[in-house]
Amino acid sequence: IGLIGAVIMPHNLFLHSALVQSRKINRHNNSKVKEANKYFAIEAGVSLFISFLINLAVVATFAYYHLKTGSSDIVLNNAHFALQESFGTNAKYIWAIGLMAAGQSSTMTGTYAGQFVM
């Protein structure tokens, strides 16, 4: 359930709907509308699938570390230790950059979606 919540975020659904509506297509031509809908569905599906794979990799990595070491809790404060032990020293820096990028992405998409909603 945590993966579903991490992959499908309400503000991104609003943002994607607004971006689809802002594209210029001939809405009077049914074949053009069907073609556009096909590509919009592919776009949404690919982005959700890539997001799911990234989240799955993170969860699987921490699950492997948990089973390997018997550690009872992996939280944000000590997640870099699990990554460092599993993948080496540079993994904790990649994790930090990923967390920073996720925060920036969430902030930007939330703001952009809010502009469409308002």
N, C-alpha and C positions, 0 to 999 in steps of 0.2 A: 504494500500500500504506500510505503514511503517513496518508492520509485515512481508510482503514478502521480503522486503529489509533486515530485521534483520535476517530472517531465512535462506535465500538462498544467500550466499556470494560467489562471484566468486573465491576467493582463495581456499575456501573449495571444490568447484567443481573440480578445478584443482588437489587439494590434493587427493580427493577421487578417481579420475580417475587414478592418478599415483599409489595409493596404490592398486587398483584393478589390474593394469597391472603388479605390482611387485609380485603378488601371483603366486605360482607355481601350475598350473593345466595342464593336458594333453590336449593341444590345438588341437590335431589330433583326439580326441574322441569327437564326437558331443554331446553325452549324458552327458559327464563330463562338457563340455562347457555350455550346457543348464542348468545343475544343478548349476554350479557356478554363472551364470547370475541370476538365481532365488534367490540365497542367497545374491548376491550383491545388487539386487533390494530391498530385504527385509531389509538389513542392512541400505541402504540409506533412505528408507521410514520410518523406526523406528526412526532413528536419527533426521530426519527432523520433524517428528510428535512430538517427545519429545521437541525439540526446539520450535516448534509452541505452545505447551501447556504452556511452561514456559513464553514465550512472551505474550501469551493470559492472563495468570494469572497476570502478571505485569500491562498490559493495563487495565484489568478489575478492579484491585485494585485501580489504580489511577482514573479511571472513577467513581467508587463508591465514592471515597473521594471527587472528584469534585462535584458530584451531592449532596452529603451529606452536604458539607460546603459551596458550592457556590464559591469556590476559582477559580479565573479565569486563573491562571497559575501554573502549576506544572512543574518545571524544575529540572535539576540535583542538583542545589544548595539547593532546599527545598523539594526534594522528600522524604528524611528521616523523615521530619515532618509528611507527609501524612501517611507513614508506621507506625510511632510511634503512631499516633492517632488511626489508624485502628487496629493495632495488638499488641501494647504495646512497651515498651522500647527496648526490645531485637531485634525487627524487624529492627531498623536502623543499628545495628551491622551486622545482616545477610545481609542486603542490601549492606553495605560497603564491606563485604567479597565477595559477589556475583559480585560486580563491579570490584573488584581487580582480581577475578578469570576469569571474562570475558575478561579483558584486557590482562592477561597472556595467555589465550587460543588463543585469536586473534593474539597476537604477535608470539606465537609458530607455529600456523598453517600457518600464512602468511610466516614465514621464511622457514618452511618445504616445503610448496608449491613452493616457489621461488627457492629452491634447485632443485626441479624436473623440473621446467620450464627452468631454465638456463642450 
